[in-house]
Amino acid sequence: MRPTCCRSRQATCRPACYATFLGTEGEAYRFLRRYGVVVYFGFGYLAQLSLMRRAARTGALPAGVIAALPWIAVAVLGLGLANVVAGLAVPDPAAKDRWENVFEWWLGLLMVGWYGVLALG
């Protein structure tokens, strides 16, 4: 296992590297954007599902919060699937990019909203 200092250094270098390429165009930006979206949205969603499962099993959260979180998770899943369909159905690259931006921002809003509902519990 790596020492904590190496992990914390990596944790600070990766976002700094990503931020360095913001506003640029080309393959490096597209790669970093795809990587960032997949890692943040994918692993964030899996973490949310895991927490919901554990909270439901242990009763660690109020029933209202446990009931609300899956609705947000289903909406996130639906928007993710809609993003995939839109990516396949829209032939124009500029329009495809705009739709991806719309879906990513709504997904981000829902995921942050999920944490907001969790905080209310």
N, CA, C and O atoms as CSV, one atom per row, in Angstrom:
chain,resi,resn,atom,element,x,y,z
A,1,MET,N,N,0.837,-1.178,0.000
A,1,MET,CA,C,0.000,0.000,0.000
A,1,MET,C,C,0.884,1.244,0.000
A,1,MET,O,O,1.912,1.289,0.676
A,2,ARG,N,N,0.480,2.229,-0.749
A,2,ARG,CA,C,1.270,3.460,-0.831
A,2,ARG,C,C,1.100,4.308,0.420
A,2,ARG,O,O,0.059,4.270,1.076
A,3,PRO,N,N,2.125,5.063,0.737
A,3,PRO,CA,C,1.991,5.987,1.861
A,3,PRO,C,C,0.928,7.042,1.562
A,3,PRO,O,O,0.646,7.346,0.403
A,4,THR,N,N,0.353,7.585,2.608
A,4,THR,CA,C,-0.711,8.579,2.463
A,4,THR,C,C,-0.244,9.798,1.684
A,4,THR,O,O,-1.029,10.373,0.930
A,5,CYS,N,N,0.990,10.202,1.841
A,5,CYS,CA,C,1.466,11.399,1.153
A,5,CYS,C,C,1.414,11.215,-0.363
A,5,CYS,O,O,1.123,12.170,-1.083
A,6,CYS,N,N,1.690,10.011,-0.863
A,6,CYS,CA,C,1.639,9.770,-2.306
A,6,CYS,C,C,0.201,9.837,-2.813
A,6,CYS,O,O,-0.057,10.390,-3.882
A,7,ARG,N,N,-0.726,9.278,-2.053
A,7,ARG,CA,C,-2.133,9.317,-2.471
A,7,ARG,C,C,-2.656,10.733,-2.454
A,7,ARG,O,O,-3.392,11.121,-3.361
A,8,SER,N,N,-2.303,11.519,-1.452
A,8,SER,CA,C,-2.796,12.887,-1.392
A,8,SER,C,C,-2.176,13.732,-2.499
A,8,SER,O,O,-2.824,14.634,-3.030
A,9,ARG,N,N,-0.925,13.444,-2.848
A,9,ARG,CA,C,-0.287,14.157,-3.942
A,9,ARG,C,C,-0.999,13.851,-5.258
A,9,ARG,O,O,-1.228,14.750,-6.067
A,10,GLN,N,N,-1.346,12.589,-5.469
A,10,GLN,CA,C,-2.077,12.212,-6.679
A,10,GLN,C,C,-3.445,12.851,-6.692
A,10,GLN,O,O,-3.907,13.300,-7.740
A,11,ALA,N,N,-4.098,12.901,-5.553
A,11,ALA,CA,C,-5.433,13.475,-5.467
A,11,ALA,C,C,-5.428,14.956,-5.810
A,11,ALA,O,O,-6.421,15.475,-6.319
A,12,THR,N,N,-4.325,15.643,-5.538
A,12,THR,CA,C,-4.262,17.057,-5.875
A,12,THR,C,C,-3.739,17.285,-7.283
A,12,THR,O,O,-4.082,18.288,-7.908
A,13,CYS,N,N,-2.920,16.382,-7.796
A,13,CYS,CA,C,-2.344,16.568,-9.132
A,13,CYS,C,C,-3.351,16.278,-10.241
A,13,CYS,O,O,-3.348,16.963,-11.264
A,14,ARG,N,N,-4.194,15.295,-10.062
A,14,ARG,CA,C,-5.139,14.940,-11.124
A,14,ARG,C,C,-6.116,16.064,-11.434
A,14,ARG,O,O,-6.282,16.404,-12.605
A,15,PRO,N,N,-6.777,16.664,-10.427
A,15,PRO,CA,C,-7.658,17.782,-10.764
A,15,PRO,C,C,-6.898,18.973,-11.341
A,15,PRO,O,O,-7.416,19.684,-12.202
A,16,ALA,N,N,-5.669,19.190,-10.866
A,16,ALA,CA,C,-4.870,20.299,-11.396
A,16,ALA,C,C,-4.540,20.058,-12.857
A,16,ALA,O,O,-4.579,20.988,-13.662
A,17,CYS,N,N,-4.219,18.829,-13.209
A,17,CYS,CA,C,-3.953,18.484,-14.605
A,17,CYS,C,C,-5.201,18.685,-15.442
A,17,CYS,O,O,-5.129,19.232,-16.543
A,18,TYR,N,N,-6.350,18.248,-14.930
A,18,TYR,CA,C,-7.619,18.413,-15.645
A,18,TYR,C,C,-7.923,19.898,-15.836
A,18,TYR,O,O,-8.298,20.318,-16.931
A,19,ALA,N,N,-7.764,20.694,-14.778
A,19,ALA,CA,C,-8.062,22.123,-14.853
A,19,ALA,C,C,-7.133,22.844,-15.825
A,19,ALA,O,O,-7.519,23.842,-16.433
A,20,THR,N,N,-5.918,22.343,-15.969
A,20,THR,CA,C,-4.974,22.950,-16.900
A,20,THR,C,C,-5.495,22.900,-18.329
A,20,THR,O,O,-5.252,23.814,-19.118
A,21,PHE,N,N,-6.209,21.833,-18.659
A,21,PHE,CA,C,-6.681,21.656,-20.024
A,21,PHE,C,C,-8.078,22.210,-20.262
A,21,PHE,O,O,-8.572,22.140,-21.387
A,22,LEU,N,N,-8.732,22.758,-19.245
A,22,LEU,CA,C,-10.058,23.338,-19.448
A,22,LEU,C,C,-9.956,24.504,-20.424
A,22,LEU,O,O,-9.023,25.305,-20.361
A,23,GLY,N,N,-10.906,24.584,-21.303
A,23,GLY,CA,C,-10.920,25.660,-22.289
A,23,GLY,C,C,-10.105,25.355,-23.522
A,23,GLY,O,O,-10.110,26.143,-24.468
A,24,THR,N,N,-9.406,24.241,-23.542
A,24,THR,CA,C,-8.649,23.859,-24.726
A,24,THR,C,C,-9.513,22.949,-25.593
A,24,THR,O,O,-10.587,22.508,-25.183
A,25,GLU,N,N,-9.031,22.686,-26.767
A,25,GLU,CA,C,-9.735,21.777,-27.669
A,25,GLU,C,C,-8.746,20.737,-28.155
A,25,GLU,O,O,-7.535,20.892,-27.993
A,26,GLY,N,N,-9.258,19.698,-28.740
A,26,GLY,CA,C,-8.393,18.669,-29.273
A,26,GLY,C,C,-8.531,17.363,-28.518
A,26,GLY,O,O,-9.396,17.203,-27.658
A,27,GLU,N,N,-7.659,16.442,-28.863
A,27,GLU,CA,C,-7.732,15.095,-28.300
A,27,GLU,C,C,-7.448,15.054,-26.799
A,27,GLU,O,O,-8.088,14.295,-26.071
A,28,ALA,N,N,-6.498,15.858,-26.331
A,28,ALA,CA,C,-6.180,15.841,-24.892
A,28,ALA,C,C,-7.397,16.264,-24.081
A,28,ALA,O,O,-7.715,15.643,-23.066
A,29,TYR,N,N,-8.075,17.314,-24.522
A,29,TYR,CA,C,-9.265,17.779,-23.810
A,29,TYR,C,C,-10.366,16.730,-23.857
A,29,TYR,O,O,-10.991,16.444,-22.836
A,30,ARG,N,N,-10.611,16.155,-25.026
A,30,ARG,CA,C,-11.671,15.150,-25.155
A,30,ARG,C,C,-11.391,13.940,-24.261
A,30,ARG,O,O,-12.296,13.408,-23.618
A,31,PHE,N,N,-10.126,13.516,-24.229
A,31,PHE,CA,C,-9.768,12.388,-23.369
A,31,PHE,C,C,-10.009,12.718,-21.904
A,31,PHE,O,O,-10.616,11.927,-21.182
A,32,LEU,N,N,-9.536,13.886,-21.456
A,32,LEU,CA,C,-9.701,14.267,-20.057
A,32,LEU,C,C,-11.170,14.432,-19.691
A,32,LEU,O,O,-11.585,14.086,-18.585
A,33,ARG,N,N,-11.947,14.959,-20.619
A,33,ARG,CA,C,-13.372,15.127,-20.351
A,33,ARG,C,C,-14.054,13.767,-20.235
A,33,ARG,O,O,-14.826,13.539,-19.304
A,34,ARG,N,N,-13.776,12.871,-21.167
A,34,ARG,CA,C,-14.376,11.530,-21.094
A,34,ARG,C,C,-13.964,10.830,-19.807
A,34,ARG,O,O,-14.793,10.226,-19.127
A,35,TYR,N,N,-12.690,10.915,-19.479
A,35,TYR,CA,C,-12.181,10.287,-18.260
A,35,TYR,C,C,-12.858,10.877,-17.024
A,35,TYR,O,O,-13.321,10.145,-16.149
A,36,GLY,N,N,-12.909,12.194,-16.964
A,36,GLY,CA,C,-13.521,12.856,-15.813
A,36,GLY,C,C,-14.991,12.518,-15.664
A,36,GLY,O,O,-15.461,12.264,-14.556
A,37,VAL,N,N,-15.720,12.511,-16.769
A,37,VAL,CA,C,-17.141,12.208,-16.722
A,37,VAL,C,C,-17.370,10.764,-16.303
A,37,VAL,O,O,-18.213,10.490,-15.450
A,38,VAL,N,N,-16.625,9.844,-16.897
A,38,VAL,CA,C,-16.815,8.427,-16.568
A,38,VAL,C,C,-16.450,8.165,-15.112
A,38,VAL,O,O,-17.186,7.480,-14.402
A,39,VAL,N,N,-15.329,8.700,-14.667
A,39,VAL,CA,C,-14.900,8.454,-13.290
A,39,VAL,C,C,-15.856,9.107,-12.300
A,39,VAL,O,O,-16.314,8.455,-11.362
A,40,TYR,N,N,-16.160,10.382,-12.495
A,40,TYR,CA,C,-17.020,11.076,-11.532
A,40,TYR,C,C,-18.432,10.500,-11.534
A,40,TYR,O,O,-18.944,10.086,-10.494
A,41,PHE,N,N,-19.052,10.478,-12.702
A,41,PHE,CA,C,-20.440,10.024,-12.756
A,41,PHE,C,C,-20.555,8.525,-12.486
A,41,PHE,O,O,-21.442,8.094,-11.750
A,42,GLY,N,N,-19.674,7.737,-13.070
A,42,GLY,CA,C,-19.768,6.293,-12.912
A,42,GLY,C,C,-19.524,5.838,-11.489
A,42,GLY,O,O,-20.362,5.159,-10.896
A,43,PHE,N,N,-18.386,6.208,-10.943
A,43,PHE,CA,C,-18.060,5.759,-9.596
A,43,PHE,C,C,-18.886,6.482,-8.535
A,43,PHE,O,O,-19.197,5.911,-7.489
A,44,GLY,N,N,-19.240,7.739,-8.806
A,44,GLY,CA,C,-20.128,8.448,-7.878
A,44,GLY,C,C,-21.481,7.769,-7.784
A,44,GLY,O,O,-22.041,7.632,-6.697
A,45,TYR,N,N,-22.010,7.342,-8.935
A,45,TYR,CA,C,-23.303,6.656,-8.958
A,45,TYR,C,C,-23.219,5.310,-8.241
A,45,TYR,O,O,-24.113,4.959,-7.472
A,46,LEU,N,N,-22.154,4.561,-8.490
A,46,LEU,CA,C,-21.987,3.279,-7.797
A,46,LEU,C,C,-21.872,3.471,-6.284
A,46,LEU,O,O,-22.402,2.671,-5.513
A,47,ALA,N,N,-21.190,4.516,-5.867
A,47,ALA,CA,C,-21.084,4.806,-4.432
A,47,ALA,C,C,-22.445,5.158,-3.845
A,47,ALA,O,O,-22.767,4.756,-2.727
A,48,GLN,N,N,-23.243,5.911,-4.601
A,48,GLN,CA,C,-24.578,6.255,-4.126
A,48,GLN,C,C,-25.449,5.007,-3.984
A,48,GLN,O,O,-26.165,4.856,-2.994
A,49,LEU,N,N,-25.386,4.113,-4.975
A,49,LEU,CA,C,-26.161,2.871,-4.886
A,49,LEU,C,C,-25.730,2.045,-3.688
A,49,LEU,O,O,-26.566,1.479,-2.983
A,50,SER,N,N,-24.434,1.976,-3.458
A,50,SER,CA,C,-23.914,1.215,-2.322
A,50,SER,C,C,-24.395,1.806,-0.995
A,50,SER,O,O,-24.800,1.068,-0.096
A,51,LEU,N,N,-24.350,3.119,-0.873
A,51,LEU,CA,C,-24.795,3.760,0.355
A,51,LEU,C,C,-26.295,3.555,0.563
A,51,LEU,O,O,-26.743,3.312,1.683
A,52,MET,N,N,-27.074,3.655,-0.525
A,52,MET,CA,C,-28.521,3.436,-0.397
A,52,MET,C,C,-28.817,2.028,0.103
A,52,MET,O,O,-29.670,1.834,0.969
A,53,ARG,N,N,-28.114,1.058,-0.443
A,53,ARG,CA,C,-28.326,-0.336,-0.043
A,53,ARG,C,C,-28.002,-0.534,1.437
A,53,ARG,O,O,-28.769,-1.142,2.183
A,54,ARG,N,N,-26.850,-0.008,1.841
A,54,ARG,CA,C,-26.440,-0.167,3.235
A,54,ARG,C,C,-27.388,0.582,4.174
A,54,ARG,O,O,-27.738,0.064,5.234
A,55,ALA,N,N,-27.804,1.782,3.803
A,55,ALA,CA,C,-28.711,2.561,4.654
A,55,ALA,C,C,-30.068,1.882,4.772
A,55,ALA,O,O,-30.683,1.901,5.838
A,56,ALA,N,N,-30.541,1.280,3.675
A,56,ALA,CA,C,-31.828,0.583,3.724
A,56,ALA,C,C,-31.743,-0.660,4.607
A,56,ALA,O,O,-32.685,-0.970,5.336
A,57,ARG,N,N,-30.631,-1.363,4.543
A,57,ARG,CA,C,-30.467,-2.585,5.354
A,57,ARG,C,C,-30.336,-2.283,6.837
A,57,ARG,O,O,-30.867,-3.010,7.676
A,58,THR,N,N,-29.628,-1.211,7.155
A,58,THR,CA,C,-29.348,-0.924,8.567
A,58,THR,C,C,-30.323,0.075,9.182
A,58,THR,O,O,-30.353,0.242,10.401
A,59,GLY,N,N,-31.117,0.738,8.351
A,59,GLY,CA,C,-32.024,1.754,8.879
A,59,GLY,C,C,-31.287,2.972,9.394
A,59,GLY,O,O,-31.743,3.631,10.329
A,60,ALA,N,N,-30.150,3.274,8.788
A,60,ALA,CA,C,-29.289,4.362,9.258
A,60,ALA,C,C,-29.845,5.745,8.929
A,60,ALA,O,O,-29.396,6.743,9.492
A,61,LEU,N,N,-30.805,5.810,8.033
A,61,LEU,CA,C,-31.390,7.094,7.634
A,61,LEU,C,C,-32.893,7.059,7.862
A,61,LEU,O,O,-33.487,5.983,7.926
A,62,PRO,N,N,-33.515,8.233,7.984
A,62,PRO,CA,C,-34.968,8.260,8.116
A,62,PRO,C,C,-35.648,7.626,6.892
A,62,PRO,O,O,-35.112,7.654,5.784
A,63,ALA,N,N,-36.808,7.070,7.113
A,63,ALA,CA,C,-37.526,6.368,6.041
A,63,ALA,C,C,-37.813,7.277,4.849
A,63,ALA,O,O,-37.761,6.820,3.707
A,64,GLY,N,N,-38.111,8.539,5.086
A,64,GLY,CA,C,-38.390,9.468,3.991
A,64,GLY,C,C,-37.187,9.684,3.091
A,64,GLY,O,O,-37.325,9.785,1.872
A,65,VAL,N,N,-36.019,9.753,3.687
A,65,VAL,CA,C,-34.789,9.927,2.908
A,65,VAL,C,C,-34.498,8.653,2.119
A,65,VAL,O,O,-34.140,8.709,0.943
A,66,ILE,N,N,-34.656,7.505,2.779
A,66,ILE,CA,C,-34.421,6.232,2.091
A,66,ILE,C,C,-35.399,6.058,0.942
A,66,ILE,O,O,-35.054,5.449,-0.070
A,67,ALA,N,N,-36.614,6.581,1.076
A,67,ALA,CA,C,-37.606,6.488,-0.005
A,67,ALA,C,C,-37.304,7.458,-1.138
A,67,ALA,O,O,-37.596,7.151,-2.294
A,68,ALA,N,N,-36.724,8.625,-0.841
A,68,ALA,CA,C,-36.473,9.639,-1.870
A,68,ALA,C,C,-35.232,9.346,-2.704
A,68,ALA,O,O,-35.213,9.622,-3.904
A,69,LEU,N,N,-34.207,8.796,-2.089
A,69,LEU,CA,C,-32.936,8.587,-2.791
A,69,LEU,C,C,-33.065,7.687,-4.026
A,69,LEU,O,O,-32.459,8.002,-5.050
A,70,PRO,N,N,-33.821,6.587,-3.981
A,70,PRO,CA,C,-33.935,5.766,-5.194
A,70,PRO,C,C,-34.604,6.488,-6.359
A,70,PRO,O,O,-34.286,6.210,-7.515
A,71,TRP,N,N,-35.519,7.405,-6.080
A,71,TRP,CA,C,-36.150,8.149,-7.173
A,71,TRP,C,C,-35.115,8.995,-7.907
A,71,TRP,O,O,-35.123,9.072,-9.136
A,72,ILE,N,N,-34.242,9.615,-7.162
A,72,ILE,CA,C,-33.183,10.407,-7.796
A,72,ILE,C,C,-32.243,9.484,-8.561
A,72,ILE,O,O,-31.816,9.817,-9.666
A,73,ALA,N,N,-31.917,8.328,-7.985
A,73,ALA,CA,C,-31.024,7.375,-8.650
A,73,ALA,C,C,-31.630,6.866,-9.953
A,73,ALA,O,O,-30.916,6.685,-10.940
A,74,VAL,N,N,-32.943,6.635,-9.963
A,74,VAL,CA,C,-33.613,6.194,-11.205
A,74,VAL,C,C,-33.584,7.311,-12.244
A,74,VAL,O,O,-33.387,7.045,-13.430
A,75,ALA,N,N,-33.778,8.563,-11.809
A,75,ALA,CA,C,-33.705,9.693,-12.746
A,75,ALA,C,C,-32.299,9.824,-13.337
A,75,ALA,O,O,-32.149,10.105,-14.526
A,76,VAL,N,N,-31.278,9.623,-12.515
A,76,VAL,CA,C,-29.891,9.667,-12.995
A,76,VAL,C,C,-29.664,8.574,-14.036
A,76,VAL,O,O,-29.077,8.819,-15.090
A,77,LEU,N,N,-30.135,7.373,-13.731
A,77,LEU,CA,C,-29.994,6.263,-14.674
A,77,LEU,C,C,-30.730,6.561,-15.977
A,77,LEU,O,O,-30.201,6.303,-17.059
A,78,GLY,N,N,-31.939,7.098,-15.884
A,78,GLY,CA,C,-32.705,7.447,-17.081
A,78,GLY,C,C,-32.009,8.492,-17.932
A,78,GLY,O,O,-31.971,8.375,-19.157
A,79,LEU,N,N,-31.460,9.513,-17.290
A,79,LEU,CA,C,-30.724,10.539,-18.048
A,79,LEU,C,C,-29.451,9.975,-18.661
A,79,LEU,O,O,-29.071,10.355,-19.768
A,80,GLY,N,N,-28.798,9.080,-17.954
A,80,GLY,CA,C,-27.600,8.445,-18.516
A,80,GLY,C,C,-27.933,7.644,-19.763
A,80,GLY,O,O,-27.215,7.709,-20.760
A,81,LEU,N,N,-29.027,6.885,-19.705
A,81,LEU,CA,C,-29.457,6.122,-20.887
A,81,LEU,C,C,-29.890,7.050,-22.016
A,81,LEU,O,O,-29.601,6.787,-23.184
A,82,ALA,N,N,-30.588,8.142,-21.670
A,82,ALA,CA,C,-30.992,9.112,-22.690
A,82,ALA,C,C,-29.770,9.743,-23.353
A,82,ALA,O,O,-29.795,10.029,-24.550
A,83,ASN,N,N,-28.713,9.958,-22.595
A,83,ASN,CA,C,-27.474,10.505,-23.143
A,83,ASN,C,C,-26.870,9.550,-24.169
A,83,ASN,O,O,-26.395,9.977,-25.222
A,84,VAL,N,N,-26.893,8.255,-23.856
A,84,VAL,CA,C,-26.364,7.261,-24.789
A,84,VAL,C,C,-27.195,7.241,-26.073
A,84,VAL,O,O,-26.647,7.226,-27.175
A,85,VAL,N,N,-28.522,7.240,-25.923
A,85,VAL,CA,C,-29.405,7.226,-27.094
A,85,VAL,C,C,-29.215,8.483,-27.930
A,85,VAL,O,O,-29.140,8.406,-29.156
A,86,ALA,N,N,-29.136,9.641,-27.278
A,86,ALA,CA,C,-28.936,10.892,-28.014
A,86,ALA,C,C,-27.602,10.879,-28.754
A,86,ALA,O,O,-27.503,11.382,-29.873
A,87,GLY,N,N,-26.582,10.308,-28.131
A,87,GLY,CA,C,-25.283,10.218,-28.791
A,87,GLY,C,C,-25.325,9.373,-30.041
A,87,GLY,O,O,-24.611,9.646,-31.005
A,88,LEU,N,N,-26.161,8.346,-30.031
A,88,LEU,CA,C,-26.289,7.486,-31.208
A,88,LEU,C,C,-27.244,8.061,-32.246
A,88,LEU,O,O,-27.079,7.818,-33.442
A,89,ALA,N,N,-28.237,8.818,-31.800
A,89,ALA,CA,C,-29.288,9.295,-32.707
A,89,ALA,C,C,-28.963,10.627,-33.377
A,89,ALA,O,O,-29.507,10.922,-34.442
A,90,VAL,N,N,-28.105,11.424,-32.788
A,90,VAL,CA,C,-27.802,12.752,-33.326
A,90,VAL,C,C,-26.553,12.658,-34.200
A,90,VAL,O,O,-25.460,12.395,-33.698
A,91,PRO,N,N,-26.716,12.877,-35.525
A,91,PRO,CA,C,-25.553,12.725,-36.411
A,91,PRO,C,C,-24.591,13.923,-36.406
A,91,PRO,O,O,-23.393,13.750,-36.631
A,92,ASP,N,N,-25.098,15.122,-36.155
A,92,ASP,CA,C,-24.276,16.327,-36.215
A,92,ASP,C,C,-23.372,16.406,-34.977
A,92,ASP,O,O,-23.879,16.418,-33.855
A,93,PRO,N,N,-22.045,16.461,-35.156
A,93,PRO,CA,C,-21.135,16.491,-33.999
A,93,PRO,C,C,-21.362,17.691,-33.069
A,93,PRO,O,O,-21.250,17.554,-31.851
A,94,ALA,N,N,-21.678,18.859,-33.632
A,94,ALA,CA,C,-21.899,20.036,-32.778
A,94,ALA,C,C,-23.170,19.865,-31.949
A,94,ALA,O,O,-23.188,20.194,-30.763
A,95,ALA,N,N,-24.224,19.355,-32.564
A,95,ALA,CA,C,-25.472,19.116,-31.837
A,95,ALA,C,C,-25.286,18.016,-30.802
A,95,ALA,O,O,-25.831,18.088,-29.700
A,96,LYS,N,N,-24.513,17.000,-31.166
A,96,LYS,CA,C,-24.231,15.901,-30.230
A,96,LYS,C,C,-23.507,16.433,-28.997
A,96,LYS,O,O,-23.816,16.041,-27.872
A,97,ASP,N,N,-22.542,17.326,-29.212
A,97,ASP,CA,C,-21.791,17.909,-28.101
A,97,ASP,C,C,-22.707,18.741,-27.208
A,97,ASP,O,O,-22.595,18.690,-25.983
A,98,ARG,N,N,-23.622,19.515,-27.822
A,98,ARG,CA,C,-24.559,20.313,-27.023
A,98,ARG,C,C,-25.464,19.419,-26.178
A,98,ARG,O,O,-25.702,19.703,-25.004
A,99,TRP,N,N,-25.972,18.331,-26.782
A,99,TRP,CA,C,-26.824,17.412,-26.018
A,99,TRP,C,C,-26.048,16.743,-24.889
A,99,TRP,O,O,-26.572,16.574,-23.788
A,100,GLU,N,N,-24.802,16.361,-25.158
A,100,GLU,CA,C,-23.988,15.776,-24.098
A,100,GLU,C,C,-23.820,16.757,-22.943
A,100,GLU,O,O,-23.908,16.370,-21.777
A,101,ASN,N,N,-23.578,18.026,-23.263
A,101,ASN,CA,C,-23.436,19.044,-22.221
A,101,ASN,C,C,-24.712,19.166,-21.400
A,101,ASN,O,O,-24.664,19.238,-20.173
A,102,VAL,N,N,-25.860,19.189,-22.087
A,102,VAL,CA,C,-27.138,19.302,-21.383
A,102,VAL,C,C,-27.326,18.124,-20.440
A,102,VAL,O,O,-27.653,18.311,-19.268
A,103,PHE,N,N,-27.124,16.917,-20.940
A,103,PHE,CA,C,-27.311,15.732,-20.103
A,103,PHE,C,C,-26.317,15.691,-18.947
A,103,PHE,O,O,-26.686,15.328,-17.830
A,104,GLU,N,N,-25.069,16.055,-19.198
A,104,GLU,CA,C,-24.062,16.027,-18.140
A,104,GLU,C,C,-24.390,17.018,-17.028
A,104,GLU,O,O,-24.218,16.706,-15.850
A,105,TRP,N,N,-24.862,18.210,-17.392
A,105,TRP,CA,C,-25.204,19.191,-16.365
A,105,TRP,C,C,-26.412,18.745,-15.555
A,105,TRP,O,O,-26.432,18.912,-14.336
A,106,TRP,N,N,-27.421,18.178,-16.217
A,106,TRP,CA,C,-28.581,17.680,-15.478
A,106,TRP,C,C,-28.198,16.496,-14.600
A,106,TRP,O,O,-28.676,16.376,-13.472
A,107,LEU,N,N,-27.336,15.619,-15.114
A,107,LEU,CA,C,-26.865,14.504,-14.293
A,107,LEU,C,C,-26.117,15.017,-13.065
A,107,LEU,O,O,-26.317,14.531,-11.952
A,108,GLY,N,N,-25.262,15.998,-13.284
A,108,GLY,CA,C,-24.525,16.588,-12.164
A,108,GLY,C,C,-25.461,17.222,-11.143
A,108,GLY,O,O,-25.257,17.077,-9.937
A,109,LEU,N,N,-26.481,17.920,-11.619
A,109,LEU,CA,C,-27.447,18.544,-10.726
A,109,LEU,C,C,-28.202,17.491,-9.907
A,109,LEU,O,O,-28.397,17.655,-8.703
A,110,LEU,N,N,-28.621,16.414,-10.571
A,110,LEU,CA,C,-29.314,15.348,-9.848
A,110,LEU,C,C,-28.404,14.676,-8.817
A,110,LEU,O,O,-28.834,14.367,-7.706
A,111,MET,N,N,-27.155,14.458,-9.192
A,111,MET,CA,C,-26.234,13.810,-8.253
A,111,MET,C,C,-25.964,14.704,-7.042
A,111,MET,O,O,-25.888,14.215,-5.915
A,112,VAL,N,N,-25.821,15.989,-7.266
A,112,VAL,CA,C,-25.637,16.911,-6.142
A,112,VAL,C,C,-26.918,16.982,-5.323
A,112,VAL,O,O,-26.870,17.065,-4.095
A,113,GLY,N,N,-28.066,16.949,-6.000
A,113,GLY,CA,C,-29.345,16.920,-5.287
A,113,GLY,C,C,-29.477,15.682,-4.417
A,113,GLY,O,O,-30.040,15.739,-3.323
A,114,TRP,N,N,-28.953,14.559,-4.907
A,114,TRP,CA,C,-28.966,13.320,-4.124
A,114,TRP,C,C,-28.232,13.531,-2.811
A,114,TRP,O,O,-28.709,13.128,-1.751
A,115,TYR,N,N,-27.056,14.171,-2.890
A,115,TYR,CA,C,-26.294,14.456,-1.659
A,115,TYR,C,C,-27.034,15.438,-0.767
A,115,TYR,O,O,-26.949,15.343,0.457
A,116,GLY,N,N,-27.760,16.383,-1.363
A,116,GLY,CA,C,-28.563,17.318,-0.579
A,116,GLY,C,C,-29.659,16.599,0.200
A,116,GLY,O,O,-29.874,16.880,1.378
A,117,VAL,N,N,-30.352,15.668,-0.461
A,117,VAL,CA,C,-31.388,14.873,0.220
A,117,VAL,C,C,-30.745,14.030,1.319
A,117,VAL,O,O,-31.298,13.898,2.410
A,118,LEU,N,N,-29.596,13.471,1.033
A,118,LEU,CA,C,-28.881,12.673,2.037
A,118,LEU,C,C,-28.544,13.536,3.255
A,118,LEU,O,O,-28.644,13.071,4.390
A,119,ALA,N,N,-28.148,14.781,3.026
A,119,ALA,CA,C,-27.789,15.673,4.129
A,119,ALA,C,C,-29.003,16.023,4.989
A,119,ALA,O,O,-28.857,16.304,6.179
A,120,LEU,N,N,-30.200,16.008,4.398
A,120,LEU,CA,C,-31.403,16.306,5.176
A,120,LEU,C,C,-31.709,15.219,6.196
A,120,LEU,O,O,-32.383,15.461,7.198
A,121,GLY,N,N,-31.192,13.987,5.921
A,121,GLY,CA,C,-31.461,12.863,6.820
A,121,GLY,C,C,-30.649,12.943,7.999
A,121,GLY,O,O,-30.740,12.079,8.871
